[in-house]
Amino acid sequence: MRSSQKYFVILLWFTLLAAGNTEALGTVLWSHPQEVLVCNNEKGEDILRGAIKPQTANSAGTLYFRVLVNPISDTAGKVVGEFEAGFMLVANGVENLGIGNARGAMAYSALHVPKAPKGFQDLNSRVPQPPFTYEYTRGGISRYIVMRVEYIPGQDARVTAWLDPDLSIGATEFNQPTNIVVQFEANANFDEIRLIHRGYGGGWRFSQMLVASSFEDLLIRRFWQQPWFLGAVVIALVFVVAGAVRYFERRRARQRIYLLERERAVISERARIARDIHDEVGAELAQIGLLSDIGAEVRAELAGERFLQIGKRARHLVGVMDEIVWAVNPQNDNLRQLADYLCQMADDCFSEGTVQLHREVPSQLPEFPIRAEVRHDLTLAAKEALANVLKHSGATEATLRLDWNKPDLRIYVEDNGRGFDTSIPSQGNGLGNQQIRLKRIGGRVELTSTPGKGTKVVFSIQLKDPD
């Protein structure tokens, strides 16, 4: 397994662990998030349906209740007659503690609180109706009501109620504003939960009902606070990190490949130089040595001829060394230097012959970069073509032409010699070597010849911009 894959697996494992830890520490015992509209339904119907163990006079422990109420009946204008609406705890068919609006009350209140002076307990509000601490039940305005019910065996339950408390993530029952906290005692036993509305008005809507064992379970998570969203964010982060790791690994791999290619190019160039020295310089030196040995043994009148041959070989050897040095000199790695060298080479080649040379080379060529191996193979291929003109064409005129249309470079060698039939294989014109050289550097050779009308050789290559 590659390192990027290992990083991905590790991060994904932490993602799943983090997503799993986003669940609340308490327990949601029952929930009913859907909205329910009730209007003049008298006793109402049980919506709990046995989901929670009944709470009796012998029960102990603490439960938390939450409900979102949205009144249609409105007491703010004092034009609606008496009505009663609430989230009601019912035990053995008897209505016990409820939260909503008691009959005769103008405000959000707790129902069936016998020890309260009115028989119900007004719930304080963040937006009280002066001069009171409570708020009228206003149509179309939703309010969360939360109760904490502490069951004590043999006694009424201790109840703490909050009207529209802070239910954002991080809130607790202890950091709520004190002006919305109401505490009292009431019978909160139940084996059913009913939603009721009786009296005037258009009814009430109840939603987001929940019973839990901790206050934290009542908190409202926005979509970006939900476990699935947090998990999705962490998974996205995992993919981003994995992608970054993969990107840098690929970049590092490309750098390694680039360095290896450069190293291979250096090795290839060193091997080429070694071949040139062995093939050209070594062969010429061997010939010079052989002529020297022979010259020492011949008669004096023949020694002069041997010395002339030795001088000719030595001058050729100097030319070969100049070619090798020019090919490896990095200052010559551009189009302008290549054109100058081709012209000089053609002039030297035809300087002592009877063939008239015409050069058609642009005078203002850019210093466009050309790799050393490209220069080397182009010059040798062109040299072979020029040598063929001298040796085999029988021409009186020859032309060296260079066309540059970035990135295309074309080198033409033409003559007006005898030509030949290209359909007949030829073993002595060096065409095979030229094709090998151009193919090696990504170019191609085109040869056209007609008997009696001369020959044209075109070397074509696309020069790439350096990275």
Secondary structure, DSSP 8 states (H G I E B T S, - for coil): --HHHHHHHHHHHHHHHHHHTTS-SS-EEEEE-S-EEE-S-TT--BSSTT-S--B-TT--EEEEEEEEEEESS--TTS-S--EEEEEEEEETTEEEEEEEE-TT-SB-EEE--TTSTTSSEE-B-SS--TTSSB-B--TT--EEEEEEEEE-TTS-EEEEEEES---STT--TTSS-GGGEEEEEE---BSEEEEEEEESSS-EEEEEEEEESSGGGG----GGGSHHHHHHHHHHHHHHHHHHHHHHHHHHHHHHHHHHHHHHHHHHHHHHHHHHIIIIIIHHHHHHHHHHHHHHHS-HHHHHHHHHHHHHHHHHHHHHHHHHHHHH-GGG-BHHHHHHHHHHHHHHHHTTSS-EEEEE--S-----B--HHHHHHHHHHHHHHHHHIIIII--SEEEEEEEEETTEEEEEEEE-S----TTS--SSSSHHHHHHHHHHTT-EEEEEEETTTEEEEEEEEE-----
